[in-house]
Amino acid sequence: MVSHVTSHRVVEAVAWKEGVSPTELSPPLFSVIDPEALDTLVQEDADSSTSQVEIEFTYLDYVVQIRNDPTVSISVQDGDKSMENPESFSEQ
């Protein structure tokens, strides 16, 4: 089952790209970014349809791009270049 919590979705997406279980990722996400702060920033605000958040950070060898629409896009870094077709994980 896919989580709807942003930090869990990031971990699941990176683990999927790595071909491992989310518990096998090392270092854990919290060593790179505060998961609770991430979840708070990206949570949907029913009273505000105009606020938009975009966050980008590097986790392992991936650039994680998050928008509050809620889409989690992950692109693999190759030196200074990213892949042309990033994987995208959206809430269904």
NORTAWO-V214532 format. One record per helix or strand. SS is the DSSP state (h for helix, s for strand). FROM is the first residue (numbers start at 0). LEN is the number of residues. If there is no record, write none. Layout:
SS;FROM;LEN, SS;FROM;LEN
This chain:
h;5;13, h;21;3, h;28;3, h;34;8, s;53;6, s;61;6, s;70;8, s;80;2, s;86;4
